[in-house]
Amino acid sequence: MSSAAIEFAHQNQARFLEELKSLLRIPSISTLPEHKGDVRRAAEFLADDLRRIGMEHVEVIETEGHPLVYADWLHAGGKPTCLAYGHYDVQPADPLDEWKTPPFEPSERDGNIYARGAVDDKGQMYMHLKALEALLKTSGGKLPLNVRVIIEGEEEVGGEQIAKFVKEHPERLKSDFALVSDTELFAPELPTLCVGLRGMIYTEIEVRGAMIDLHSGIYGGAAPNPFVALCQIIAALKDADGHIQIPGFYDKVKSPSADELKAWRTLPFDEEHYRKSEVGSPSLVGEPGYSVIERTWARPTLDVHGMPGGFIGAGAKTVIPAKATAKVSMRLVPEMTAEDTFAKYKAFVESLKPAGVTVDVRLIHQGEAMVIPTDNHYIDAATHALKEIWGKDTVFIRSGGSIPIVGDFDRYLKIPSVMMGFGLPDDNLHAPNEKFHLANYYRGIDSIIRFFEEVGAA
């Protein structure tokens, strides 16, 4: 069943795309201080758009970090209230030389739009605004349900400010459910709802040796080398089969139910295609005895992301660095807690300290794992809307990623989240040549329109 709002969305697809391109041109990289002004510019862009389409009480909310953007429309008496969440900040674009086109000059090719933030999360977040615009413009400035919008600028650096805001001002976000579009379809053309997320702990290990950098010819053989010590520590964190060696690490891991595992086995998953086209490595790795889906959705992980320090320029410099740092994260699954897991990890790393160095283990940010109940009206409305737009039954999946705000919504607002995303597994999130399939952008807008209409009609 079509609607006036969907017809409006179809008639304005070209404009909706050009507006998204304008947002994508803003390099709102939240982790780099030199882009602080660009992050604010993206927030102001969204606030202006929310005012233009007819949302009310639009505000750029100042925080100790990057600003939040808020808006609402609360005139649907007796109807539920949706909290529509997204983020406008993006990851750095490095390495720049691997982009086929500049990361902040959106480019269309092969039915996709390529740009940093295209799918994570500007394109998906912007679908919410375009769905609201279509509904407001075709219903005399009214919506079929109440809506609050909250958009953050720090998701890519841990979401500390929005977590603080949700905890301290729950009354400003009082809602019945949240809509989060920051996930993906399991496969092209397959409507998908994500009902589980892994948690995360992001840490730094800093190893210090001498007071200053030393000449390796004069001091080599006597002075401790922090990089060697750091490598010894990291090598001891996992065994050759991928088992994490931290004592007690797996004690609270909760396995998926038999029904969930059975459902996952029916999904259209080609392990060789995944290895070759998505991962691109000679072989896959991980814990023996678990499928790839289990290892990426329902098992905890430990990964090293970078080891800055020492000399990395062209040519040679024979230096023993005074310090070495590694950025290490862990993904957590239900029943594991960030606090308990970090304590075990920190104690283990400290126990591995080689002679001659000091070790400092720092927690950068954290988020808890979540499994979302599916027996509620909002999930039912989402499955009906998706089937109408996509013509297929919806599948329920988990994600290996982390969206800490979903846990905050559950903890402080006591509301479930509907994670309705439209990215694809090969959209290159956080990597060069990030893209968003344009057909999914448009159908995502249609799906959200129908979802709002379904919730409001019940």
N, C-alpha and C positions, 0 to 999 in steps of 0.2 A: 504494500500500500504506500503510494507516494503521498507527499504532503506539500503544502505551499512552501514550507521552509526548505525542504529538499530541492524543490524546483528553483527556489532563489539561490541555493548553494550551487546548483548546476549552472545557472545563468551567470554566476559571478566567479566561476573557477579561475578564469584568467586573472582577474583582479586579486583574488585570494592568493594566487601564486606570486604575483608581483609584490604584494605586501609582505609575504614571507621572505622573499628575496631581500627586501629592504632590512628586515630584522637580521637576516643571516649575514649581511654585510658589516654588522657591528661586531667587532672582535671582543666580545664580552668574556674574556678569559679570567676567571675568578682567582686563579692561583698566582697570577703575575701582577705585582704592584703597579707596573707601568700601564696596565689596562684598567685601572680603577675607574677612570673617567668613562671608558667604553662600557663598563658594566653598568654604571649609572645611566648612560645614554640608552641602553637596552631597556632598563626599568622604565624610564620616561616614555620611550616608544610605546611600551605596552599599556602604560597608564593612559596615554593619549588615545590609544585605540579603544580601550574599554570605555572611556568617556564618549567617544564618537558613536559607538554602537548602541549606547543607551543604558549601560550599567551605572549604578549609583554608588555614592560614597567612595569614589575612587581615591586611593591614597598611595603615595610612595612612602612606605614606613621606614624611618631611619633605624639602623641597628648599629652595633659596635663594628660591624663589618659591612658587607654589601646590603643594599636595601631590599625589602620585601615590597611586593605590589599587591594591593588588596582592592576588591570591588565587591558589590553585592546587588541583588535584586530580590526583595523579600515580600512581595505582595500577593503571592499565591496562597490565600487562606486555606488552611487545612491540608496543604500538600507538604510532602517531605522537603527537606533542605539538603542540597548537594554541596559539598565542598570540593570545588574543582582545583586540583593542584598541578603544578608543573614547575620547571625551572628554566631560567633564561641564560644561565651561565654555561660556558663550554670549556672543554679541555684545551690545553695548548695544541697547536697544529703540528709540532715537530714529529718527524723530520720533514722539513718543507720540500726538500728535493724529491720526495717520493709522491708528491701531489701532481696529478696530471694537469690540473688547473688550480689557480690560487685558492687557498682554503676559505678566504672571505670575499671571493668573487663568485657567487653562485653560478653554476654551469649546468645546463640541461643536456643530457645525452642518454640514449638507450632507454628512454622512459623514466629516467631518474633525475633528481636534482642533487648535485654534488656541492657540499660546503661543510665546513666544521659547524656542528650543531644541527645539521639538516634533520636528523632523526633523534638525536640525543641533546636537548629535548625540545629545541625551538619548534621544529616542524610539528611534533606531536602535541606540545603544549598549545601551539597556535590553533590547532584544530578545535580546541575548546572555545576559543574566542570566536572563531568563524561560525561554529554551530550556534552559539548564543546570538551572534549577529543575525543569522538567518531566521531564528525564531523570533527575535524582537522585531525585526523589520517586516515580518509577515503576519504578526498577531497584534498589531496596534500597540507595540511597545510592551507587550506582556510575555511572560514565560509560563510554561505548563507546570513548573515547580519552582521552588525557591532555590536560589543559587548564591553561594559565596565563592569568590575566586581568591586564591592565594598563590602567588608565584614568587619563588625565591631565586637568589643570585649566588648561592654558595653550595649547591648540591654536589658539585664536582670537587669540593674541598671539605666535605664532611657534614654540611648542613647545620653547623652549630647555632647560627642565629635563628633559623626557623624553629629548631628544636626548643630553644629558649623561649621564643615567642609563644609557641603552642603550650608549653608548660605554664607560663606565667599569665597568659591571656586566653584561657579556653573559652570564655564567654564571647569573645569576638569572633570565634570560629565555630560556634555552636551549630551543629549539623546532625543529620541522620546517617549520612554515609559520605565517603569521599570517592571521587573519580580521579584515577591516576593513569595517565597515558605516557608511560616511560618504559614500556616493555615491547615485546615483539610477537608476531605470529610464529607458530611453530614451523610452518612451511608456507610458501606462497599459496594464496587463495584459500587458506584454512583459518577461519575465524577462531580466535584464541583468547582465553582469559587466563591470566597468571594468578594462581592461588597460593603460591609459596615463594618465599625469598630467603636466600642465605643471609646471615648476618656477617659483619666484618669487623676486624680489628686492624688498624693501620698503625705501624710502629716504625721507629728508627732505632738501630743499634749503632752506637758510636764507640769506637775503640781508640784509645789514646796510648801512645808510647812515649817517645822523647818529647822534650819541651818544644823543640822546633824541628823543621825538616832538616835531615842530615845527609851528608855526602856518603853514598853507598860504598865508595872505595875506602874511605877513611874509617867509617863506622860499621860497615857491613860485617856481620859475624859476631858483633857484640851488642849492637843496638836492636831492640825489638822492632819488628815491622808490623804495624797495625793492620795492613792489608792481608798479610799472611795469617795473622791471628783471626781476623774477621772471616777469612775463607775457611779456616778450621772450624769456627763456630757454626757457620752456615752449613758446612758439609755434614755436621753432626745432627742437624735438625730433622733430616729425612734419611731413610735407608734407600737402597737401590731399587726397591719395589714401590717407592712412593709413600711408605708408611711414615707418619710423623712420629718422631721419637720422644716427644715431650711426655714425661710421666703423667698419666691420668688424662691425657688429651681426649681420648675417645670414651671416657667413662659415662658421659651423659648424652652421647649421640643417640637420637631417636630415629629408628628406621621408618621408612614409609610403610603404609598399610599394605596388606596383600592386594586389596582392590586397587589401590593406587598403582602399585607395580604392574598389575595386570593391564590396567588402562594404558600405562606408558608403553607396554610391549606392542600395543596396537597402533601406535603412532607411526607415520611414514618416515622412518629414519634410516638413512643409508650411511653406514659407518665409513665406508671407503670414500664416498662423496664428501662427507664431513672432514675426513683426514686430508683429502687432496685439495678440495675447493675452499674450505673454510679455515682450516688450520695451516695447511701447506707444509707439513713436516714429513720426514721419511716414515715415521710411525707415531702412533699415539702411546701415551704413557699413563700410569695411574695404578691404583690399588688393584691387584688381581682379585678376581671373583665378583667384580661389579661391572655392570654395563657402562657404556659411555654416559648415558642419560643419568644413571644413578650417581656416577662420579661427579658429574657437573651440576646436578640439582640437589642431591641428598647426602653428599659426603663432605666433610670439612677438608679444607686445603691449607697449604702454606706456600707462599710464593715470594720470591725476591724480585723487586722492581727496578732497582738501580743501586750502584755503589759509587757515589760521587766522592772525589778526593784524589790526592796525589797528582801526578802529571799525566795529562791525557792529550797534550798538543802534538803537533807534527814533530818528527825527529826524535831525539833522545835526550833525556835528562836523568842522570843517575842519582835519584833522590830516594831516601827512605822517609816517607811522609810521617808527620807527627801524629796524624789521626786518619781514620778511615770510617766511613759511614755506609750503612746498608739500609734501604727502605724495604721492610718486610711486612706482608699482610697475611691474615688468615681469614678464610671464609668459614662461617659457623652455620650449623644446622639446628633445627628445633631441639630444645632442652639444654643446649649449650648456652652459657651466658658469657657476655663479653668480659665482665669483671673477673669471673673465675678463670676463664681461659687465659686472659692476659697475665694473671698472677702466676699461673703454672708456667707459661712461656717465659716470663721474666726470670723466674727462679731458675729455670733450666739453662737459659742463656748465660746467666751469671755463674752457674756452676761449671760452664765450659771454658771460662776465662783462662787463656794460656798465661804462662809466666811473663812478667815484664810489661804488662799492659793493664789499663783500667777499662771497664766496660760500663756504659750507660745505656739502659733500655728505656725508651720513651714511647708513651702512647700518644698518637697524633689525633685519631678519632675512632669512633666505634659505633656499631649499630647492631641490634638484635635480629635474630632470624624470626620469620613469621610464616605461619600457615593460616590462610584465610578461610573461615567457614563458608560453604557454598549453599547452605540451606536458608537463604533469605530472599526477600522479594527483589532486592536490587540485582543480585546475580541472575535471578529468573528473568528480570526485565532486560538485562544485558544480553542473555542468550537469545531471547526472542528478537531483539533488535538486530543482532549480528546475523541471525539466520535470514531475516527479511532482506538485509542489504547484500549479504554474501551468497545466499542460497544454499548454505551448508550448515550442518550442526556444529556447534561450538565445541572445541576440545579444551580441557582443563590441564594446565601444565604448571610446573614450578620453574623458577628462574635461578640460575647460578649466581646472578648478580644480587646487589643489595640496594634497597631503597629505604634508608633509615627512617624517613618521615612516616612510612606506613606503620611502623611500630609505635611512633609517637602519637599518631592519630588513635591507635588502639589504646594506648596507655593513658593518655591525658584527655582525649575527647570521647573515648568509649564508643567509637564508631568503626564499622567495617569499611574496607576499601575495595572498590571494584577496579582491578588493574586491567584496563582495556587498552592494549597497545597495538600498533600497526607497523612496527618495524619488521625487518627481515633478518634472518641469521647472518647474511653476508653484507650487512649495511656498514661494516667497518667502524663500529663504535670505538671511539678513542684512538683511531688509527688514521693514516692518510687515506684520502679519497672516500671519506664518509659520505653516505648518500641516503636518500629517502625516495622510495618508489612513488612516483606521482599519482598513480592509480590508487595507492594505499592512502595517500594524503587526502584525496578527494572522497574515497569511500569511508575513511575515518571520520570525516566531517559528517557525512550522511549517517553513519552508525551512531555517532553521539547525538545527533538530532533525534533519531528514532528512540534512542535510549532515554533521553529526557522526556520525550512524548509518552513513552511506555510507563515510566515512573509516575508522571503526572496524571495519567489516565486511570491508574489503579485506584 
